[in-house]
Amino acid sequence: MRKRGSLPGRRLGAVGVVALAFAVLAAAPKKSKSPRDGDLITITTHSNVTASGAISDRNLKTEDRITHDETRSVVFRITGWTDDGDGIGMEEVSRTCDLSVSGGGHTEVKDGPKVSWTYRKVAKPGCGSQGIQFYTGGGRGSITVSAGDPQNQAEMVPRELLPGALPYAYFTAWLTVADAFTNPKWPRRLGDVGGFTFDPKERSIFRSGSETYEFRTPENPGYAGKLTVDYKISIGRAVEDQVEVELIPPTGYDKWLPQGDKDEKTIGNSIEIGIVAHRKGDPNRPPPQEVLKYTITLEGTSQEKGVDSNWPVEHLSTKDFDMRIDPSEGWIDVDGKSEGQSATTKSGMTDFRVTVNSYDWGGSTRLRVKAELKDHSVVVAHVRGNAALESVALPKDDNGNHIGDWWERWEGVTNTDANADDDSKPTGHHDGDGIALFDEYRGVHVRGRHERLSPTVKDLFVWDPDKLGTGLYGRATEVAVHVIDNGEFAFRKGAPNPYIVTPNGSHGDAWTLTLSNTSLGGLVGNTNADRIPAIPRDIRGVEIDRAAAQTAWPRDPVGYLASSIAHELGHATHLRHHGGDPPDDWAGDVSCHIKGEDKGTKGDGKDIKGEGKDTKGEDKDTKGEDKHAKGEDKQYICPTWNVDSSGFGSQEKGKPCFTVARRGGKASGGETCVMRYETMDFYLDPKGPCRWTLGNTVVMGNTYGSGVPGTTLCTSKAGTGVNTGTGPKSMGDATYGECVIQLCLNSKKH
């Protein structure tokens, strides 16, 4: 059995789709004709559930987030109304639903693979109905609200639960909704919001309400959920008598991205949104009722520190609103106390624009507009072409991660989690470069100019006060190298490297390397860290002796310097030598005997007879002359100086000082790799002219000399060039090598 005015089969559930119902307070209405007959009742409901889950310990790290947003609008036509009766008769005219689901997460298990997933709405999420009844005689109503169930309307991608996947946010969202309707505080608060009164004689009736519920688990603060529910109900004239207000984004809206300038007070760029009021369903006809004023608001506006991830310098950055309504338009009165977040207009306007100024490269907001009509009813504007969308996202951001959709499409982003760090080029020990997706989108200042970073190519930042340049590192590794100026990074205590290149970032720190010209007392380069290889976070500095590098290879001093810089920057990004000690050795004093040459000059016998009477002939016989150049003995003696306070510039007394190359050592592997030692002192050679003592054994060898400086990064351990074959100078395959897969810049992985 159903009472007049109710709709069959439309029962509210405790945890179901968003729905509204007005309590039935009396019997069916009288059947007399009313001026309201034919008027429309429009009910719009909106629910938003956001939830997150995070766990981090020594063996497991998981982060997960989901947003479930649903808007539903149902229109009824009044078929029977009395001002002093018990209810109304009505029939459903139309129903629209808009559901969006976004988010995702990842799990990392120690010594295991990284598992990632995303969320989306199910193929057929359903669109529930709305029930409504009035007690018109008493002018009272009551609203009951329930919220959507993410478990029935959202799903993971891939749909099969991957091994190790921990979708905590998915379940936390469901728990948030469930707890909202079992927690004793929640129904009482909603009851206060849901009850309302109205004057049955009002020609147009508008009522609204909202409520927010937050869910947390004290035993695990990593789980959090938030549910927001709001509703609007209006009763007014039929379509031909209604006012419709539309928001019209400009041409190019899909590609518009926010920009900043020198500081948070200077406009970077702007965007104009058109606002048009007209007869409902007919943009070419004026509104049937005058608009007294429009109220324009920016909602959820970001307040990122600075204008990008590293500018202005940390102590000068503030957290102002990143987007604000432009106050210069003559028809707009911006509320000064709102800091550009709300404004109103004068009456009688039907077609105008609102300019929103951007002050940050990563700014975001949503613009909403409400129009108050002459009968004091309120019309909420919607985006042209989408009646369920009542705000414009700036920039366009369908997945709600505060990153412009156009940048994501341009860069080919697949994991849209703002915390994602999936840079995969070049291949290396781990994906990522320590800079989260949002911070790469927001970008950085590099030598006074802003750059958005690539989410697919790893980025390395270098401070180079002595203008050494970054050498061959970028070309050899294919890492994007950015040389920044003083003032484009911040000092922060904690890690061995105190210089942060993302001080204004909101998703973690990234470090810049310091590259300096330093006298190293015979060394060409040094990477200052507790251990090598290391990552930028753990590097105190990269030191190069420019003078030593330019004299070490006279044939190409510039090339040798560039190769040496690449070598040391390689150590700072997790690259090893091709081998170590052992297999390489060290020699003390070395004696070498260089054989001489045998030279013999034969004599030329000449007999010159005299001519004339008294001139005797003179016999001359030039005998051959034997010359033998003796072999040269050359001694290589280790210095006996004491080590100075820097640890460089002198040799500890009695300590072996000459490098001896061995197979699989630092000189092994790919000949052109920048991480290979192209210069050593000696190598073992049973037939060589040099001898030294190794332990208690006298060994023979030869001088190694200098090879051509490396220019590439090796892809395998295989020996190439001088290291092919089995000759004494071939050092064969590298012990480590494969430098391309050793590369790592991601501090979160070490």
Secondary structure, DSSP 8 states (H G I E B T S, - for coil): ---TT--TT----SSSS-EEEE---SS-------TTTT-EEEEEEEEEEEEEEEEE-SSEEEEEEEEEEEEEEEEEEEEEE-TTSS-EEEEEEEEEEEEEEEEEEEEEETTS-EEEEEEEE-S-----------BTTTTEEEEEEE---HHHHEEEESSS--TT---HHHHHHHHHHHHHTTSTHHHHHHHHHHEEE--TT-SSEEEEEEEEEEEEETTEEEEEEEEEEEEEEEEE--GGG-EEEEEE--TTGGG------SSTTS--EEEEEEEEEEETTBTTS--SS-EEEEEEEEES----SSSSSS-S-GGG-----SEEE-TTSTTEEE-GGGTSSEEEE-TT--EEEEEEEE-STT--EEEEEEEEETTS-EEE-EETTBTT--SEEES--TT-SSS-HHHHHHHT-----TT-----BS--SSS--S--HHHHHH-EEETTEEE---SSB-EEEEE-TT----TTHHHHH--EEEEE-TTSSEE-SSSSS-EES-TT-SS---BEEEEEE---TT-SEEEESSSSS--GGG-SEEEE-HHHHHHH-TT-HHHHHHHHHHHHHHHTTT---S--TTTSEEE-SEEEEE---EEEE---EEEE---SSS---EEEE---EEEE---EEEEE--------TTS-SS--TT---EEEE-TTSTT-S-TTBTTS--EEEEEE-TT-SEEEEETTEEEEEEEEEE-----B--SSS---GGGSSSSTT---S-SS--GGGT----GGG-
